[in-house]
Every structure is written in C-alpha cells, then in structure tokens.
Amino acid sequence: MSAIVHESFPHTWSAQVLASPPLIAPARQFVYPLYVPGEEDAMARGALLLHVKPAVGGAFLATCALGFRDPSLPSGVYACPRGDDMLAVAGGYAYLVDTLQPERCLHLPLRPVTQVLAAPDEGLLLLAGFHHVAAVSTEGLLWQSGRLSWEGVQLGEVSQGKLHGTGWNMKTDRDVPFVLDLSTGLHTGGGF
C-alpha cells in the first residue's frame, strides 16, 4: 500500500508513513478503530502505520486498520482545517485524530471514503463515499450530505462556496451533475 502526506492546510504535527512497525516503538501507541461491532477482524486486512509527532506531548504510533484492500481506494494522511487534527485514510476508512489527544479519534461514517478533496478557501476537507459527501471543518465532522447517487460520487471543482460533482443514476445509467452548498451540506441535482 502506498500512502502519502497531503499538506493542504497549515498544521502543527508531522507524520511519517511506515512500511513496517518500528524496531523501537514510541511509548504511546494507538490502534484505530476503537472497538466497533462487526469489525473485530479489521486488523487482519492490514493497516496504515504512522509515526506522528504532535506539537506537544511526544511522538506516537498510530495503527489504522484498512477498510478494504482495494488499491483504488485512498490511503494517506491529510492535514485538516484545525491544525492539530490529522485525517488518516486507510483503504477507504477515515480516522479523524486529534494529535494532541490521540486517544480521541472519530471513525468517520463514510465507509468507504472514495475520494478526498481539500477546499482551503472554504476551510473544509471534503470526503466522498459511494452515496454521500462529508465535510471536516475546524469543528470536526461538520455535515454529511443527503444521498447523491445510487452508487458512485465524483467530486469536481469548488467555486463560490459550492461543490460541483456527479452522482450515478441507476435508472438512466448516467452520471448526473449536482451542486452542494458547502456551508449547509444541502444539494440540488445528483443521481438519486
């Protein structure tokens, strides 16, 4: 699995993607997700390993379970609108981690995340799933849109506070444009 660090927002931490566990691990180690019913075997699929150095508090090792082994799904580390937050995406599972308090992690509800788009002018990190779009702001998870597609959302461009994209319509077998208001998460159009 290849993963990179995306630095679209200013942040207070640094992260290194590791190919294997370090020989000498940091004292603080966290495994994500925290217990989720039905995900008892999550680590068997593999994990994204991160060596994270927050602004204060010492380094820690984050082990983020892969959602899926599909190489088309994103894996990486994303800076967030709140400088102390880090979004780790591992095989489509997204973990919003407060690097100052890494025991506080939100496993985002889009499963899987299929695309990530930074919108720094709006102060948002946008995530697409198969049916919805979610936005991460300085407050954490800000909103999740209504259903935009039967199976497949593509994020396009952001302009004037709106996200333009497409959602697949099963009845016509076509991608249908949508426009999503980034302040509210409300949309017009889409394929559902």
JONOR-V494582 format. One record per residue. N is the residue number from 1. RES is the residue in one small letter. SS is DSSP state (@ for helix, = for strand, . for the rest). PHI is phi as a letter, one per 20 degrees, with the letter a starting at -180 (* if undefined). BURIAL is b if it has 9 or more other ideal C-beta (glycine too) atoms within 8 Angstrom, else e. Layout:
N	RES	SS	PHI	BURIAL
N	RES	SS	PHI	BURIAL
//
This chain:
1	m	.	*	b
2	s	.	d	e
3	a	.	b	b
4	i	=	c	e
5	v	=	e	b
6	h	=	d	b
7	e	.	d	e
8	s	.	f	e
9	f	.	c	b
10	p	.	f	e
11	h	.	b	b
12	t	.	d	e
13	w	.	c	b
14	s	=	c	e
15	a	=	c	b
16	q	=	c	e
17	v	=	e	b
18	l	=	d	b
19	a	.	f	e
20	s	.	b	e
21	p	.	g	e
22	p	.	f	b
23	l	.	f	e
24	i	.	d	e
25	a	.	e	e
26	p	.	f	b
27	a	.	f	e
28	r	=	e	b
29	q	=	c	b
30	f	=	c	b
31	v	=	d	e
32	y	=	c	b
33	p	.	e	b
34	l	.	f	e
35	y	.	g	e
36	v	.	c	e
37	p	.	g	e
38	g	.	n	e
39	e	.	d	b
40	e	.	f	e
41	d	.	d	e
42	a	@	g	b
43	m	@	f	b
44	a	@	f	e
45	r	@	f	b
46	g	.	o	b
47	a	=	b	b
48	l	=	e	b
49	l	=	d	b
50	l	=	c	b
51	h	=	e	b
52	v	=	d	b
53	k	=	d	e
54	p	.	f	b
55	a	.	f	e
56	v	.	c	e
57	g	.	o	e
58	g	.	n	e
59	a	.	f	b
60	f	=	b	b
61	l	=	d	b
62	a	=	d	b
63	t	=	d	b
64	c	=	d	b
65	a	=	f	b
66	l	.	f	b
67	g	.	f	b
68	f	.	b	b
69	r	.	e	e
70	d	.	f	e
71	p	.	f	e
72	s	.	f	e
73	l	.	e	b
74	p	.	f	b
75	s	.	b	b
76	g	=	r	b
77	v	=	c	b
78	y	=	c	b
79	a	=	f	b
80	c	.	d	b
81	p	.	g	b
82	r	.	e	b
83	g	.	g	b
84	d	.	e	b
85	d	=	e	b
86	m	=	c	b
87	l	=	d	b
88	a	=	d	b
89	v	=	d	b
90	a	=	c	b
91	g	.	l	b
92	g	.	n	b
93	y	=	e	b
94	a	=	d	b
95	y	=	c	b
96	l	=	e	b
97	v	=	d	b
98	d	=	e	b
99	t	.	f	b
100	l	.	e	b
101	q	.	c	e
102	p	.	f	b
103	e	.	f	e
104	r	.	e	e
105	c	=	c	b
106	l	=	d	e
107	h	=	e	b
108	l	.	f	b
109	p	.	f	e
110	l	.	f	b
111	r	.	c	b
112	p	.	e	b
113	v	.	f	b
114	t	.	d	b
115	q	=	b	b
116	v	=	c	b
117	l	=	c	b
118	a	=	e	b
119	a	=	c	b
120	p	@	f	e
121	d	@	f	e
122	e	@	e	e
123	g	.	m	e
124	l	=	c	b
125	l	=	d	b
126	l	=	d	b
127	l	=	c	b
128	a	=	d	b
129	g	.	d	b
130	f	.	f	b
131	h	.	c	b
132	h	.	c	b
133	v	=	c	b
134	a	=	c	b
135	a	=	c	b
136	v	=	d	b
137	s	=	c	b
138	t	.	f	e
139	e	.	e	e
140	g	=	o	b
141	l	=	f	b
142	l	=	e	b
143	w	=	a	e
144	q	=	c	b
145	s	.	f	b
146	g	.	f	e
147	r	.	f	e
148	l	.	d	b
149	s	.	b	b
150	w	.	f	b
151	e	.	a	e
152	g	.	p	b
153	v	=	d	b
154	q	=	d	b
155	l	=	e	b
156	g	=	d	e
157	e	=	d	e
158	v	=	d	b
159	s	=	b	e
160	q	.	l	e
161	g	.	m	e
162	k	=	c	b
163	l	=	d	b
164	h	=	d	b
165	g	=	a	b
166	t	=	c	b
167	g	=	c	b
168	w	=	f	b
169	n	=	d	b
170	m	.	f	e
171	k	.	f	e
172	t	.	d	e
173	d	.	l	e
174	r	=	c	e
175	d	=	e	b
176	v	=	d	b
177	p	=	f	b
178	f	=	c	b
179	v	=	c	b
180	l	=	d	b
181	d	=	f	b
182	l	.	f	b
183	s	.	e	e
184	t	.	d	e
185	g	.	n	b
186	l	.	f	e
187	h	=	c	b
188	t	=	c	e
189	g	=	n	e
190	g	.	n	b
191	g	.	e	b
192	f	.	d	b
//
